Structure formats: C-alpha cells, structure tokens
Amino acid sequence: MKNGLFVFFATFFIFFGCDGAPPEITDVFTQVTVFKNLQTAQSEELLSLFLVISDEDGEDDLEAIYLLNDEQELFWKLDALNWEKTDRKGSRWIGSSSIQMQDGSSFPRGDYRIIAADQAGDRDEQKIRIDIPTMNLKDFLFSELSFNGKTVDIVNRGDNLKFLYFNSSDRFIDFVFPPKGTMTAENFPRINDLKAESGNKLYLYYFAADEGVGVLCGPYSRIFERLSE
C-alpha cells in the first residue's frame, strides 16, 4: 500500500506539480514620441515599449504585458489583440509604439513597472523610468508636408527624417528616407503603394536627439490624388 501511494504522489507531482517555465524579460526598449495628430489637430505623447521575452514554453505561452504607474494609479495592458511583433538584430521584440494617456496628454514622469505574464500566471517584472523633461506639445517643431498644386515640400526637416507607411488598418508597412527638395508624383517615394491602396497612410518621423524624443506628424493620405489633380 505504501508503495502504491508513493507511485501515485510521484505521478501527481510530475503531471500537475510543474506549471512550466516562467517568462523572463531579457531586454527593454522605451521611447517617448511627440505626435502631431493631423486628424484631431492635437499634439499628443506616445510611448513605445518593446520587450525581448524568453520563455521555454514558447512565444505563444505569453498572455499579456502590463505597464503600471502605481503612484498615479495608471494601467495599460498589451496582448495578442493590440501588441506588435518585430525582429531586429536576431531578437524577437513584442510591444507597442502607440501607448498613450487617455486624453493624449504627457505621461507623468517617474517610475513605472513592466510585467510579462504567461498563460499559467507566472510573471517577470522590471522597472523603467520616464524622466525626460515635460514639454509644451503645442510649441514643438514638427516636420510636415506643404502642398502647392502638383508639388510638395518638407517643412522643418529633421535629422534623418523618415517617411513611415501604414496600411488602412494602421499596420506598419515600411519606411524610406525621402529625397531632398521639391517632390512630384514622379519622384515621391513609394507613390505606387499610395496609389494602389488609397487607405494607406504616411507619417513623417525623426528623432530629436537634444530633447531625447521621437517627433511624429501625420497621417497624410490620398497623396497621389493631390499631386495628380
């Protein structure tokens, strides 16, 4: 009887006593971006948060990423419905580039907690700190497109300015470095993509090193039509 109990409990712990490997946050990227939203005519702050998460049970075992500011009682959740995945330098990054306050205002400066949780409830936690100076979003200098008939120029061109392309579902497609000088329908980058899918959107982005923030303006749409009318 004792031997039978031993076998039972040994089997029980083998099959039910182990919850699998917990996730481990191995790398973190964060960046604040100042965004001029042309759809709302408002300037907002966005937070990019991407993690490299190691989990022996596989990537699909990850259930959610949480961002919390305990002092301000703020809470964001990223999961398969709203996170983004990208590969860079041999690592898989999971997160979002569009975390924001409900009213688009500046994030409270201070300490935040990041939690990665798997389907078994195991989790790993790290802290980040947003400590860049609070900025007046209305007075920020944005790169913008200036249309004049069938031509377009870039106003306030930032260093290493990029054109970012997104589809109608706000999924990132690609980026290019725009040419210098006046552009037309003949030399506007990836104009065929914008022509083929009228719902595609274009944003202008550069990194302002002095302030330590990204600078984003958009979206622009129907560019081919505007340059061809």
KEKE-3310 file (N, C-alpha, C; in steps of 0.2 Angstrom, whole numbers, plus 5000, padded with zeros to 4 digits):
npx = (5004:5010:5019:5011:5005:5016:5020:5008:5008:5020:5018:5007:5014:5023:5015:5006:5012:5021:5022:5027:5039:5043:5041:5054:5060:5072:5077:5074:5065:5062:5053:5049:5037:5033:5018:5010:4994:4986:4973:4965:4970:4978:4991:5000:5007:5016:5020:5033:5035:5044:5048:5060:5057:5060:5055:5054:5043:5038:5034:5020:5015:5015:5004:5001:5006:5010:5009:5012:5009:5011:5010:5002:4991:4989:4987:4990:4987:4994:4991:4988:4979:4982:4996:5012:5024:5041:5056:5073:5090:5092:5084:5067:5055:5042:5028:5022:5020:5012:5006:4997:4991:4974:4968:4978:4988:5004:5014:5015:5029:5042:5042:5039:5031:5034:5026:5027:5017:5013:5002:5000:5000:5012:5025:5036:5045:5050:5057:5055:5059:5052:5059:5062:5062:5047:5037:5031:5019:5012:5020:5030:5042:5038:5041:5033:5022:5021:5009:5009:4999:5004:5015:5026:5033:5045:5043:5052:5062:5068:5083:5089:5076:5062:5050:5036:5026:5009:4996:4978:4973:4981:4993:5011:5020:5032:5048:5055:5069:5066:5068:5078:5073:5060:5046:5037:5023:5031:5043:5040:5042:5038:5026:5017:5013:5004:4996:4990:4983:4972:4969:4981:4993:5003:5017:5028:5043:5056:5071:5073:5088:5093:5082:5078:5068:5056:5049:5034:5023:5007:4992:4995:4986:4979:4989:4994:4983:4982:4994:4991:4980)
npy = (4994:5006:5008:5009:5022:5030:5029:5035:5048:5053:5052:5061:5074:5075:5077:5087:5095:5104:5120:5124:5134:5150:5167:5177:5193:5200:5210:5228:5241:5258:5273:5290:5298:5313:5318:5325:5325:5325:5322:5325:5337:5339:5339:5326:5314:5299:5283:5271:5254:5240:5223:5210:5194:5179:5163:5147:5139:5143:5156:5158:5156:5167:5178:5192:5209:5221:5238:5249:5263:5265:5276:5285:5278:5272:5261:5250:5237:5225:5214:5199:5205:5219:5220:5223:5214:5212:5209:5211:5212:5199:5196:5194:5206:5212:5222:5239:5254:5264:5268:5277:5291:5293:5305:5310:5317:5322:5309:5305:5309:5298:5283:5267:5251:5236:5221:5205:5192:5175:5161:5152:5160:5164:5176:5190:5204:5221:5237:5253:5270:5286:5300:5311:5329:5338:5343:5357:5353:5360:5369:5362:5358:5352:5341:5343:5341:5351:5356:5362:5365:5353:5349:5346:5350:5348:5354:5361:5351:5337:5329:5315:5311:5301:5293:5285:5271:5266:5254:5253:5248:5252:5245:5244:5246:5250:5259:5274:5285:5301:5310:5325:5342:5348:5338:5328:5319:5310:5308:5305:5296:5278:5280:5273:5263:5271:5275:5263:5258:5267:5269:5268:5276:5290:5295:5307:5306:5309:5308:5318:5322:5331:5334:5321:5313:5305:5312:5315:5316:5317:5308:5307:5306:5300:5305:5303:5307:5320:5326:5324:5330)
npz = (5000:5004:4994:4983:4986:4985:4972:4966:4971:4966:4953:4952:4955:4945:4934:4938:4946:4941:4933:4922:4912:4918:4911:4905:4906:4895:4888:4886:4878:4877:4873:4872:4861:4853:4845:4832:4828:4814:4811:4822:4825:4836:4848:4854:4866:4864:4869:4866:4869:4870:4872:4874:4877:4885:4885:4890:4886:4874:4862:4861:4873:4880:4888:4892:4892:4905:4909:4922:4933:4948:4958:4951:4949:4936:4922:4909:4896:4886:4873:4863:4855:4853:4853:4845:4834:4831:4822:4826:4824:4827:4837:4845:4846:4857:4859:4859:4849:4852:4864:4875:4885:4891:4886:4878:4883:4891:4898:4915:4923:4930:4940:4933:4931:4923:4918:4913:4909:4908:4902:4912:4923:4928:4930:4926:4931:4928:4931:4924:4920:4916:4913:4905:4902:4904:4891:4881:4871:4861:4856:4849:4837:4822:4808:4792:4778:4764:4753:4736:4723:4711:4717:4732:4747:4761:4776:4790:4791:4800:4807:4798:4793:4791:4781:4786:4782:4783:4783:4779:4791:4801:4802:4802:4787:4779:4779:4772:4767:4763:4748:4745:4743:4731:4728:4717:4709:4701:4708:4721:4735:4735:4728:4721:4730:4738:4728:4724:4735:4742:4755:4763:4774:4777:4788:4795:4802:4814:4825:4839:4845:4855:4864:4866:4862:4850:4835:4827:4814:4806:4801:4783:4768:4752:4744:4731:4723:4726:4721:4708:4703)
capx = (5000:5014:5022:5006:5004:5022:5019:5003:5010:5026:5014:5004:5018:5026:5010:5002:5016:5025:5017:5030:5044:5040:5044:5059:5061:5079:5079:5068:5066:5056:5055:5043:5037:5029:5015:5005:4989:4983:4966:4962:4973:4980:4998:5000:5013:5015:5026:5035:5038:5046:5052:5063:5055:5062:5050:5055:5037:5037:5031:5013:5013:5015:4997:5000:5012:5006:5013:5009:5012:5007:5009:4997:4986:4988:4987:4989:4988:4995:4990:4988:4974:4985:5003:5016:5030:5046:5063:5078:5097:5092:5079:5060:5053:5035:5026:5018:5023:5006:5004:4996:4986:4968:4967:4984:4992:5010:5014:5018:5036:5043:5044:5034:5033:5033:5025:5026:5013:5011:4995:5000:5000:5019:5027:5043:5044:5056:5055:5058:5058:5051:5062:5064:5058:5040:5037:5025:5017:5009:5025:5035:5043:5036:5041:5027:5022:5017:5007:5007:4997:5006:5022:5026:5040:5045:5044:5055:5065:5073:5089:5087:5069:5059:5043:5033:5020:5005:4990:4972:4972:4986:4999:5017:5022:5039:5050:5060:5072:5064:5073:5079:5070:5053:5044:5031:5020:5036:5048:5038:5044:5033:5019:5013:5009:4999:4991:4986:4979:4971:4968:4987:4994:5010:5019:5034:5046:5063:5072:5076:5092:5093:5076:5078:5061:5054:5044:5030:5017:5003:4993:4994:4983:4977:4994:4994:4977:4983:4999:4989:4974)
capy = (5000:5012:5008:5012:5029:5033:5029:5039:5055:5054:5053:5068:5079:5075:5079:5093:5100:5109:5125:5126:5139:5157:5171:5181:5199:5200:5217:5233:5247:5263:5280:5294:5302:5319:5317:5330:5321:5329:5320:5328:5344:5340:5336:5321:5310:5292:5279:5265:5250:5234:5219:5204:5190:5172:5158:5140:5136:5146:5163:5158:5155:5174:5180:5199:5213:5226:5244:5252:5268:5264:5282:5289:5273:5271:5254:5248:5230:5223:5207:5197:5210:5225:5221:5222:5210:5214:5205:5216:5210:5192:5195:5195:5211:5212:5228:5243:5260:5269:5268:5285:5293:5293:5311:5311:5322:5320:5304:5308:5307:5294:5276:5263:5244:5232:5214:5200:5186:5169:5158:5149:5165:5166:5183:5193:5211:5226:5244:5259:5277:5291:5306:5317:5335:5339:5348:5360:5349:5364:5373:5358:5359:5346:5340:5342:5341:5358:5355:5368:5362:5346:5348:5345:5351:5346:5360:5359:5344:5335:5325:5308:5311:5295:5293:5279:5269:5261:5252:5256:5245:5255:5241:5247:5243:5250:5266:5276:5291:5305:5314:5332:5346:5348:5331:5327:5312:5306:5306:5304:5289:5273:5283:5267:5260:5275:5275:5256:5257:5274:5269:5268:5282:5292:5299:5310:5305:5310:5308:5324:5320:5336:5333:5314:5311:5305:5318:5312:5320:5313:5304:5310:5301:5302:5309:5303:5311:5328:5328:5322:5334)
capz = (5000:5004:4988:4979:4987:4983:4965:4965:4973:4961:4946:4953:4955:4938:4929:4940:4951:4937:4929:4916:4914:4919:4906:4908:4902:4894:4886:4886:4874:4878:4870:4871:4855:4852:4839:4829:4825:4809:4811:4828:4826:4843:4849:4859:4868:4863:4872:4863:4874:4867:4876:4872:4882:4885:4888:4887:4884:4868:4862:4861:4880:4883:4888:4892:4895:4908:4911:4928:4937:4955:4961:4948:4948:4929:4920:4902:4895:4879:4872:4856:4851:4851:4853:4839:4835:4826:4823:4825:4827:4829:4843:4844:4851:4857:4862:4856:4848:4852:4871:4877:4890:4888:4883:4874:4887:4893:4903:4921:4924:4936:4939:4930:4932:4917:4920:4907:4912:4904:4902:4919:4928:4930:4928:4927:4932:4928:4932:4919:4922:4911:4916:4901:4904:4902:4885:4878:4865:4856:4853:4847:4830:4818:4801:4789:4771:4762:4746:4732:4717:4710:4720:4739:4750:4768:4781:4796:4790:4805:4805:4797:4793:4788:4779:4788:4778:4787:4779:4782:4797:4805:4802:4798:4781:4778:4779:4767:4768:4757:4744:4747:4738:4729:4726:4712:4708:4698:4712:4728:4737:4735:4726:4718:4735:4740:4723:4724:4741:4744:4763:4766:4777:4778:4793:4795:4809:4816:4832:4841:4850:4860:4868:4868:4860:4843:4833:4823:4811:4801:4794:4776:4764:4746:4741:4724:4720:4727:4717:4701:4701)
cpx = (5004:5017:5018:5005:5010:5022:5014:5005:5016:5023:5011:5008:5022:5021:5006:5006:5020:5021:5021:5035:5041:5044:5049:5061:5069:5081:5073:5070:5060:5058:5048:5043:5032:5025:5010:5000:4985:4975:4962:4965:4976:4987:4998:5007:5011:5021:5027:5038:5038:5050:5055:5061:5057:5058:5051:5049:5035:5034:5024:5011:5012:5007:4997:5006:5008:5011:5009:5013:5008:5006:5003:4991:4984:4990:4986:4991:4989:4994:4990:4983:4977:4992:5006:5022:5034:5052:5068:5085:5096:5087:5072:5058:5045:5033:5021:5021:5017:5003:5003:4991:4980:4966:4973:4989:4999:5010:5017:5025:5037:5044:5038:5036:5030:5032:5024:5023:5012:5004:4995:5000:5007:5021:5034:5041:5050:5053:5059:5056:5057:5054:5064:5060:5052:5040:5031:5023:5015:5014:5031:5036:5043:5038:5035:5027:5018:5016:5006:5006:5000:5013:5021:5033:5039:5047:5047:5058:5070:5078:5087:5080:5067:5052:5041:5027:5016:4999:4984:4970:4977:4992:5005:5018:5030:5041:5055:5063:5070:5069:5073:5076:5063:5051:5037:5028:5026:5041:5046:5039:5038:5026:5015:5009:5003:4994:4986:4981:4978:4970:4975:4989:5002:5011:5026:5037:5054:5064:5076:5081:5093:5088:5076:5071:5060:5049:5041:5024:5013:4996:4992:4991:4981:4982:4995:4989:4979:4989:4997:4984:4976)
cpy = (5006:5013:5011:5019:5033:5034:5035:5047:5057:5056:5060:5074:5080:5079:5086:5097:5105:5113:5127:5132:5146:5161:5175:5187:5200:5206:5221:5239:5252:5270:5284:5298:5307:5318:5322:5326:5326:5328:5324:5335:5345:5337:5332:5318:5303:5289:5272:5260:5243:5230:5213:5199:5182:5168:5151:5136:5139:5153:5163:5157:5162:5176:5188:5202:5219:5232:5247:5257:5268:5271:5286:5284:5272:5264:5253:5241:5229:5216:5205:5202:5216:5226:5220:5217:5212:5210:5211:5213:5203:5191:5197:5200:5211:5218:5232:5250:5266:5269:5276:5285:5294:5299:5314:5316:5319:5314:5307:5305:5304:5287:5272:5255:5240:5224:5210:5194:5181:5166:5154:5154:5167:5172:5185:5200:5215:5233:5248:5265:5282:5298:5312:5323:5335:5344:5351:5357:5354:5368:5369:5359:5352:5346:5339:5343:5348:5357:5362:5365:5355:5345:5348:5346:5349:5352:5357:5352:5342:5330:5318:5307:5305:5296:5286:5277:5264:5260:5255:5253:5247:5250:5244:5243:5243:5258:5268:5283:5296:5309:5322:5336:5345:5341:5332:5320:5307:5304:5305:5297:5284:5276:5278:5264:5264:5276:5268:5255:5264:5275:5269:5276:5283:5296:5301:5309:5306:5309:5314:5323:5325:5335:5325:5311:5310:5310:5315:5316:5316:5312:5309:5304:5304:5306:5309:5307:5318:5330:5327:5326:5340)
cpz = (5000:4998:4983:4980:4985:4975:4963:4966:4968:4955:4946:4952:4948:4933:4931:4944:4948:4933:4923:4917:4914:4913:4909:4903:4901:4891:4885:4882:4876:4875:4870:4864:4855:4845:4838:4825:4820:4809:4817:4829:4833:4843:4855:4861:4867:4866:4868:4868:4871:4871:4872:4878:4881:4889:4885:4884:4877:4868:4863:4868:4883:4883:4888:4894:4898:4910:4916:4931:4943:4958:4958:4947:4940:4927:4912:4901:4888:4879:4865:4851:4849:4851:4846:4840:4829:4827:4821:4828:4830:4835:4841:4849:4851:4861:4858:4855:4849:4859:4873:4883:4887:4884:4879:4877:4888:4898:4909:4922:4930:4935:4937:4931:4925:4919:4913:4911:4906:4905:4909:4924:4931:4927:4929:4927:4931:4929:4926:4922:4916:4915:4912:4903:4901:4896:4884:4872:4859:4852:4850:4839:4826:4811:4798:4781:4769:4754:4742:4725:4716:4713:4728:4741:4758:4772:4787:4796:4796:4803:4804:4796:4789:4786:4781:4785:4782:4782:4782:4789:4803:4806:4799:4792:4780:4779:4774:4769:4762:4754:4746:4741:4736:4726:4722:4712:4705:4703:4719:4730:4738:4733:4724:4724:4737:4734:4723:4729:4744:4752:4766:4768:4777:4784:4792:4802:4809:4823:4834:4847:4856:4866:4870:4867:4852:4842:4827:4820:4806:4804:4788:4772:4757:4743:4734:4720:4721:4723:4709:4699:4697)
residu = (MET:LYS:ASN:GLY:LEU:PHE:VAL:PHE:PHE:ALA:THR:PHE:PHE:ILE:PHE:PHE:GLY:CYS:ASP:GLY:ALA:PRO:PRO:GLU:ILE:THR:ASP:VAL:PHE:THR:GLN:VAL:THR:VAL:PHE:LYS:ASN:LEU:GLN:THR:ALA:GLN:SER:GLU:GLU:LEU:LEU:SER:LEU:PHE:LEU:VAL:ILE:SER:ASP:GLU:ASP:GLY:GLU:ASP:ASP:LEU:GLU:ALA:ILE:TYR:LEU:LEU:ASN:ASP:GLU:GLN:GLU:LEU:PHE:TRP:LYS:LEU:ASP:ALA:LEU:ASN:TRP:GLU:LYS:THR:ASP:ARG:LYS:GLY:SER:ARG:TRP:ILE:GLY:SER:SER:SER:ILE:GLN:MET:GLN:ASP:GLY:SER:SER:PHE:PRO:ARG:GLY:ASP:TYR:ARG:ILE:ILE:ALA:ALA:ASP:GLN:ALA:GLY:ASP:ARG:ASP:GLU:GLN:LYS:ILE:ARG:ILE:ASP:ILE:PRO:THR:MET:ASN:LEU:LYS:ASP:PHE:LEU:PHE:SER:GLU:LEU:SER:PHE:ASN:GLY:LYS:THR:VAL:ASP:ILE:VAL:ASN:ARG:GLY:ASP:ASN:LEU:LYS:PHE:LEU:TYR:PHE:ASN:SER:SER:ASP:ARG:PHE:ILE:ASP:PHE:VAL:PHE:PRO:PRO:LYS:GLY:THR:MET:THR:ALA:GLU:ASN:PHE:PRO:ARG:ILE:ASN:ASP:LEU:LYS:ALA:GLU:SER:GLY:ASN:LYS:LEU:TYR:LEU:TYR:TYR:PHE:ALA:ALA:ASP:GLU:GLY:VAL:GLY:VAL:LEU:CYS:GLY:PRO:TYR:SER:ARG:ILE:PHE:GLU:ARG:LEU:SER:GLU)
# end
